[in-house]
Amino acid sequence: MKDSFFRSMTWLHTWVGLLTCWIIYVIFFAGTASFFRDEINLWNQPAIHNVQAQTDRVAAQRQQIIKGFDYLNQHAPNSPSWRITLPEERIPYLVYGYAKPKEPGQRRSQFVNTQLNPNTMQALPPFVETKGGNFFYRLHYQLYYLDAITGRWVVCFASFFMLLAIISGVVIHKRIFKDMFTFRRNKGTRSWLDAHNLSSVLALPFHLMITYTGIITLIFMLFPYPALTTYDKGMRGFFNDVTPSNNVTNNAQGRADLLPINTILDQVYTKWPSADITRVQVSKPNMAASTVTVLVSPAKALRDQSPRLLFSGATGKLVAQTDDELSSSKALYESLNSMHTGRFATPLLRWLYVLGGIAGCVMIGSGCIMWAKRIRERNKGKVSYGLQLVEGLNLATIMGLPLATCAFFIANRLLSPTVAGRGEKEVTAFFLAWLVVALMALLKRDRLLWRVMAAINALACLSVPAINALTTQGNIVSYLLNKQWALFIFDAVFLLFSILFLVQTEKLRTASSASKKTANNLTNNKKRQKA
């Protein structure tokens, strides 16, 4: 009975892992990059590379908001909405934005943004159009080109399979503690199994947390039925109930000048004396129905939704606010969401998230390769269509994603700043590079192609900081000297991966040479035996 149970769990672990492993790999890869979404946005915008973080950032916020209201009142008094986005620890610039009136058939208003250096309050050079880190974030949770609902259902389905694979993997591990310290080099399939076990066990708490909380982030899509049966308006009614909403000024008619923003800020600082304001939004400015929403950073609190206060723009009266104390169910939901996104993370903790994500990629990739090697050894040279498909997908995914990522960043530097649809062209470069690798993997999947792709990836990773140095005023040396740590680490990571791919190229070359030498020896031995 015991042997039968373990065989069943092994079968379950193998197949739930194999059926969705390539989608899960993409999700882990893009999610890992998304933990540094703000840093990617920074690197993709050369206009802000020399903007220094403010030392008195929070203290300067009141004056920045006041100047923002003056600026927007002067440039867009009749706009349907305003938005002031203040600098944060990882976002060094200030944004004053206003919405243009909607064109016929337009779903959302187009925003006109002015970016400023918060230290000098001077406008920055025009930003280039780029998808930046938001591309990897969208690829992570909805696979980018799929529509929002379909993409999220696919991600949920793959996440459930991942959770099953993790739980069944724990069940079949008889030596889970020993596997944390076991890695045997140059042992063929055994080495791949050790890599799979090591990366799985060392980051097991992270893998469980990130997979489970990922499912929780979409829990209302998966289980909408309580809200549908409780509220007349379904999910919309539910979200209106739990989100601060304005029911006071909606019926006000006519025009009315905005109250001086200082009056509203006094109330904010009275309630939260050390408030770190992240954004101020104004709906229907200079109308009697106007509202001013002030969003505050939750700091290190495990909250997914930023605390906010809603005021009447005409009277300054507080009309709605988030709960100061969350109910136990809402606190649990928000804490699980913020654990998944890592929004509360310090730099050290964010790096631990990234290392956990890399371990997840190693776990998934080594599992895929190990399965293919085992089947090839078991079949003794007979290659089925299924094995060819698995080996092709392994090569396309594991070697294709790094090359596609390099293509994305190289396109960011080489595309003209004035080209139309520039951000989408970056994304096109990403998927075209990935498609080329996939087509190559359909034709050939042997060790030589793995070696060629490792060499190409080494060159591509080296090209990212090199092209950056040639097309901008900075480089990895100047970033280090000027203590621009985010930009320095970005380039350094690509140099590190370039070295790792070079090492892989050499290992594949020596392994290929050893295989040929062994094959020649076997042939010579057979000839001697016949003689």
ZAMARGU-4260 file (C-alpha; in steps of 0.2 Angstrom, whole numbers, plus 5000, padded with zeros to 4 digits):
<rodrens>
0) 5000/5000/5000 | 5014/5012/5005 | 5024/5008/4989 | 5008/5011/4978 | 5005/5028/4987
5) 5023/5034/4983 | 5022/5028/4965 | 5005/5037/4963 | 5013/5053/4971 | 5028/5051/4959
10) 5017/5049/4944 | 5007/5065/4950 | 5023/5075/4953 | 5030/5070/4936 | 5015/5074/4925
15) 5008/5089/4934 | 5025/5097/4933 | 5028/5092/4915 | 5012/5097/4907 | 5013/5115/4912
20) 5032/5117/4916 | 5036/5129/4902 | 5021/5141/4906 | 5027/5140/4924 | 5045/5144/4919
25) 5039/5160/4909 | 5028/5165/4924 | 5043/5163/4936 | 5055/5171/4925 | 5044/5186/4921
30) 5039/5187/4940 | 5057/5187/4945 | 5061/5202/4934 | 5045/5211/4940 | 5052/5212/4958
35) 5064/5226/4950 | 5050/5234/4939 | 5054/5251/4945 | 5073/5249/4942 | 5070/5242/4924
40) 5059/5258/4921 | 5073/5268/4927 | 5086/5260/4916 | 5074/5261/4901 | 5072/5280/4903
45) 5089/5289/4901 | 5081/5306/4904 | 5081/5302/4923 | 5098/5293/4925 | 5106/5308/4933
50) 5091/5313/4944 | 5097/5311/4962 | 5085/5305/4976 | 5080/5318/4988 | 5087/5317/5005
55) 5072/5327/5012 | 5059/5318/5001 | 5044/5317/5013 | 5047/5335/5020 | 5047/5342/5002
60) 5030/5334/4998 | 5019/5348/5003 | 5027/5362/4993 | 5028/5350/4978 | 5009/5347/4979
65) 5005/5365/4981 | 5016/5369/4965 | 5008/5355/4956 | 4990/5362/4959 | 4996/5380/4953
70) 5004/5372/4938 | 4988/5361/4933 | 4976/5376/4937 | 4986/5386/4925 | 4988/5373/4911
75) 4973/5362/4912 | 4959/5371/4922 | 4945/5362/4912 | 4953/5345/4912 | 4942/5330/4918
80) 4955/5325/4931 | 4973/5329/4937 | 4986/5318/4945 | 5002/5322/4955 | 5013/5308/4957
85) 5027/5311/4970 | 5044/5304/4971 | 5047/5288/4980 | 5062/5278/4986 | 5064/5269/4970
90) 5056/5282/4958 | 5066/5298/4959 | 5056/5310/4948 | 5040/5320/4950 | 5025/5320/4938
95) 5011/5333/4935 | 4998/5325/4924 | 4981/5330/4917 | 4968/5321/4906 | 4963/5327/4889
100) 4944/5326/4886 | 4939/5310/4878 | 4938/5308/4859 | 4922/5300/4852 | 4923/5281/4855
105) 4938/5283/4866 | 4937/5272/4881 | 4950/5281/4892 | 4956/5299/4893 | 4974/5301/4887
110) 4985/5309/4900 | 4998/5322/4897 | 5012/5321/4909 | 5026/5333/4914 | 5041/5325/4923
115) 5051/5336/4934 | 5067/5334/4944 | 5061/5336/4962 | 5078/5344/4967 | 5077/5358/4955
120) 5059/5358/4950 | 5064/5359/4932 | 5056/5349/4918 | 5066/5334/4913 | 5069/5330/4894
125) 5055/5321/4886 | 5053/5303/4890 | 5055/5289/4877 | 5040/5278/4875 | 5044/5261/4883
130) 5035/5247/4891 | 5049/5245/4904 | 5046/5234/4919 | 5028/5234/4916 | 5030/5222/4901
135) 5037/5209/4912 | 5024/5212/4925 | 5010/5210/4912 | 5019/5194/4905 | 5019/5187/4922
140) 5001/5188/4927 | 4992/5187/4910 | 5005/5181/4897 | 5004/5198/4888 | 4996/5195/4872
145) 4981/5185/4879 | 4966/5195/4884 | 4966/5199/4902 | 4953/5186/4908 | 4960/5172/4897
150) 4978/5175/4902 | 4973/5175/4920 | 4964/5159/4919 | 4979/5151/4911 | 4990/5157/4924
155) 4978/5151/4938 | 4977/5134/4930 | 4996/5133/4929 | 4998/5139/4947 | 4986/5125/4953
160) 4997/5112/4944 | 5013/5120/4952 | 5005/5119/4969 | 5001/5101/4966 | 5019/5098/4960
165) 5026/5106/4975 | 5015/5096/4988 | 5018/5080/4979 | 5036/5083/4978 | 5037/5086/4997
170) 5028/5069/4999 | 5040/5059/4989 | 5055/5067/4996 | 5062/5054/5008 | 5079/5063/5011
175) 5073/5081/5011 | 5086/5087/5023 | 5100/5078/5015 | 5095/5085/4998 | 5099/5102/5004
180) 5118/5098/5005 | 5119/5086/4990 | 5126/5090/4973 | 5136/5077/4963 | 5145/5085/4948
185) 5147/5077/4931 | 5136/5063/4935 | 5124/5065/4920 | 5106/5063/4925 | 5110/5061/4943
190) 5118/5079/4943 | 5102/5086/4935 | 5091/5077/4949 | 5103/5084/4962 | 5101/5102/4955
195) 5082/5099/4954 | 5081/5093/4972 | 5093/5107/4979 | 5084/5121/4971 | 5068/5114/4976
200) 5072/5111/4994 | 5082/5127/4998 | 5069/5138/4992 | 5054/5127/4997 | 5045/5140/5009
205) 5047/5153/4995 | 5040/5142/4982 | 5025/5137/4992 | 5022/5155/4997 | 5023/5163/4980
210) 5013/5150/4972 | 4999/5150/4985 | 4998/5169/4986 | 4998/5170/4967 | 4982/5161/4967
215) 4975/5172/4981 | 4978/5187/4971 | 4965/5181/4958 | 4953/5173/4971 | 4939/5184/4966
220) 4940/5179/4948 | 4941/5161/4953 | 4927/5161/4966 | 4915/5176/4963 | 4899/5167/4969
225) 4898/5174/4987 | 4898/5192/4979 | 4886/5187/4965 | 4874/5180/4978 | 4876/5194/4991
230) 4876/5210/4980 | 4863/5216/4967 | 4877/5222/4956 | 4888/5207/4959 | 4907/5210/4959
235) 4905/5228/4956 | 4894/5230/4971 | 4906/5221/4982 | 4921/5231/4977 | 4911/5247/4979
240) 4907/5241/4997 | 4925/5238/5002 | 4933/5253/4993 | 4931/5271/4999 | 4919/5279/4987
245) 4912/5297/4986 | 4893/5298/4988 | 4892/5316/4995 | 4897/5327/4980 | 4891/5317/4966
250) 4875/5327/4964 | 4883/5344/4966 | 4880/5355/4950 | 4889/5369/4942 | 4907/5376/4944
255) 4916/5380/4960 | 4934/5384/4963 | 4945/5372/4971 | 4949/5375/4989 | 4967/5379/4992
260) 4976/5362/4994 | 4984/5368/5010 | 4967/5366/5019 | 4966/5348/5013 | 4984/5344/5017
265) 4982/5351/5035 | 4969/5338/5038 | 4980/5324/5031 | 4995/5329/5042 | 4983/5331/5057
270) 4977/5313/5054 | 4994/5306/5049 | 5008/5317/5055 | 5022/5308/5046 | 5012/5304/5031
275) 5022/5299/5015 | 5011/5304/5001 | 5013/5295/4985 | 4999/5302/4974 | 4986/5316/4974
280) 4971/5314/4962 | 4958/5327/4957 | 4942/5322/4949 | 4932/5336/4940 | 4943/5350/4946
285) 4935/5367/4948 | 4918/5359/4948 | 4906/5358/4963 | 4907/5339/4962 | 4926/5339/4962
290) 4935/5327/4974 | 4953/5326/4980 | 4960/5309/4984 | 4976/5308/4994 | 4985/5291/4994
295) 4998/5287/5007 | 5012/5274/5007 | 5008/5260/5019 | 5027/5259/5023 | 5031/5241/5029
300) 5013/5237/5033 | 5006/5221/5025 | 4993/5231/5015 | 4990/5229/4997 | 4979/5244/4995
305) 4987/5261/4999 | 4978/5271/5014 | 4968/5285/5006 | 4957/5300/5011 | 4944/5308/4999
310) 4939/5326/5001 | 4927/5337/4993 | 4937/5349/4982 | 4925/5363/4984 | 4922/5363/5003
315) 4937/5353/5009 | 4926/5341/5019 | 4932/5323/5021 | 4919/5312/5012 | 4927/5295/5013
320) 4943/5285/5019 | 4950/5268/5020 | 4948/5259/5036 | 4961/5262/5049 | 4959/5245/5056
325) 4956/5231/5044 | 4944/5216/5048 | 4953/5200/5050 | 4948/5193/5033 | 4953/5209/5024
330) 4969/5210/5033 | 4973/5192/5028 | 4969/5195/5010 | 4979/5211/5009 | 4994/5203/5018
335) 4994/5188/5006 | 4993/5200/4991 | 5007/5211/4997 | 5018/5196/5002 | 5016/5190/4983
340) 5020/5207/4976 | 5034/5211/4988 | 5029/5229/4989 | 5034/5231/5007 | 5051/5223/5004
345) 5067/5231/5009 | 5081/5230/4996 | 5089/5215/5005 | 5072/5206/5006 | 5068/5210/4987
350) 5085/5202/4983 | 5079/5186/4993 | 5063/5186/4982 | 5074/5187/4966 | 5085/5173/4972
355) 5070/5163/4976 | 5063/5166/4959 | 5080/5161/4951 | 5079/5145/4961 | 5062/5142/4955
360) 5068/5144/4937 | 5082/5132/4941 | 5070/5119/4949 | 5058/5120/4934 | 5072/5119/4920
365) 5082/5105/4928 | 5066/5095/4931 | 5062/5097/4912 | 5079/5092/4906 | 5081/5078/4919
370) 5064/5070/4912 | 5070/5071/4894 | 5087/5063/4898 | 5079/5049/4908 | 5067/5045/4894
375) 5081/5046/4881 | 5092/5034/4892 | 5077/5022/4894 | 5073/5021/4876 | 5091/5018/4871
380) 5092/5030/4856 | 5074/5028/4850 | 5067/5046/4850 | 5048/5048/4850 | 5039/5063/4844
385) 5034/5067/4863 | 5052/5067/4868 | 5057/5078/4853 | 5043/5090/4858 | 5049/5091/4876
390) 5067/5093/4871 | 5062/5107/4859 | 5052/5116/4872 | 5066/5115/4884 | 5078/5123/4872
395) 5066/5136/4866 | 5061/5141/4884 | 5077/5140/4894 | 5088/5147/4881 | 5075/5158/4872
400) 5069/5169/4886 | 5086/5176/4891 | 5090/5180/4872 | 5072/5188/4871 | 5075/5198/4887
405) 5092/5205/4879 | 5083/5209/4863 | 5070/5219/4873 | 5083/5230/4881 | 5094/5232/4866
410) 5079/5238/4856 | 5075/5250/4870 | 5092/5258/4866 | 5093/5256/4847 | 5075/5262/4842
415) 5073/5280/4838 | 5065/5290/4852 | 5052/5297/4839 | 5047/5281/4831 | 5028/5277/4832
420) 5023/5263/4844 | 5040/5262/4851 | 5035/5252/4867 | 5026/5239/4857 | 5041/5237/4845
425) 5052/5233/4861 | 5039/5219/4864 | 5040/5214/4846 | 5059/5212/4847 | 5057/5201/4863
430) 5045/5189/4855 | 5054/5189/4838 | 5070/5184/4846 | 5061/5170/4856 | 5052/5164/4840
435) 5069/5162/4831 | 5075/5151/4845 | 5059/5141/4845 | 5060/5138/4826 | 5078/5133/4828
440) 5073/5121/4842 | 5060/5113/4830 | 5074/5108/4818 | 5088/5103/4830 | 5089/5100/4848
445) 5106/5092/4851 | 5121/5097/4862 | 5129/5108/4848 | 5113/5119/4847 | 5113/5121/4866
450) 5131/5126/4865 | 5128/5138/4851 | 5114/5146/4860 | 5124/5148/4876 | 5137/5157/4866
455) 5124/5168/4858 | 5116/5172/4875 | 5134/5176/4882 | 5136/5189/4868 | 5119/5196/4870
460) 5120/5199/4888 | 5137/5207/4886 | 5129/5218/4872 | 5116/5226/4884 | 5128/5236/4895
465) 5140/5239/4880 | 5126/5246/4869 | 5120/5256/4884 | 5137/5264/4886 | 5138/5268/4867
470) 5120/5276/4866 | 5119/5285/4883 | 5131/5297/4893 | 5133/5283/4907 | 5142/5266/4908
475) 5145/5253/4922 | 5161/5262/4928 | 5153/5280/4929 | 5138/5272/4938 | 5150/5264/4951
480) 5159/5281/4953 | 5143/5291/4955 | 5135/5278/4966 | 5121/5276/4954 | 5118/5258/4962
485) 5102/5253/4953 | 5110/5257/4936 | 5126/5249/4941 | 5118/5233/4947 | 5108/5232/4931
490) 5123/5232/4920 | 5133/5221/4932 | 5119/5207/4932 | 5120/5206/4913 | 5139/5205/4914
495) 5137/5191/4927 | 5125/5181/4916 | 5137/5184/4901 | 5151/5175/4911 | 5139/5161/4917
500) 5134/5158/4899 | 5152/5158/4893 | 5156/5145/4907 | 5141/5135/4901 | 5147/5136/4883
505) 5164/5129/4889 | 5156/5115/4899 | 5146/5110/4884 | 5161/5110/4873 | 5171/5099/4885
510) 5156/5087/4888 | 5154/5085/4869 | 5173/5082/4867 | 5172/5069/4881 | 5157/5060/4873
515) 5166/5059/4856 | 5182/5052/4864 | 5171/5039/4873 | 5162/5035/4857 | 5179/5033/4848
520) 5186/5022/4861 | 5171/5010/4860 | 5172/5009/4841 | 5191/5005/4843 | 5188/4992/4856
525) 5175/4984/4845 | 5187/4984/4830 | 5200/4976/4841 | 5188/4962/4847 | 5183/4958/4829
530) 5202/4957/4824
</rodrens>
